[in-house]
């Protein structure tokens, strides 16, 4: 099975923006891991396996129903890759965020085995922004 390429990461990013959890999960290994931008551990909060990763991503979308990752640039080097983008989202409490971020990926068997997310720690924006 071939390793993912830039088009694969563009399709993954589109699935995230579409909040299409079934498509996102189809692009990840059965034993995938997602390290969120925040959490109690060195890598933030870690979700392991299809069920936990699905729940973690769906929770992020529920927290910010308009979440989008725009202006993406995607790169692949062997079994690693990354997507740099601007995260934009408004929480259900009305807090608006906009910051540059990166997802670092590890690939295995033609899918994403690890999605490790990093985002600039920028203060929330005013609703007028």
ZIVEN-V782210 format. One record per run of one state. SS is the DSSP state (~ for helix, > for strand, _ for the rest). FROM is the first residue (numbers start at 1). TO is the last residue. If there is no record, write none. Layout:
ss={SS SS}
from={FROM FROM}
to={TO TO}
This chain:
ss={_ ~ _ ~ _ > _ > _ > _ > ~ _ > _ > _ > _ > _ > _}
from={1 6 18 21 27 28 36 41 42 44 45 46 49 64 68 78 80 91 96 109 111 120 125 126}
to={5 17 20 26 27 35 40 41 43 44 45 48 63 67 77 79 90 95 108 110 119 124 125 129}
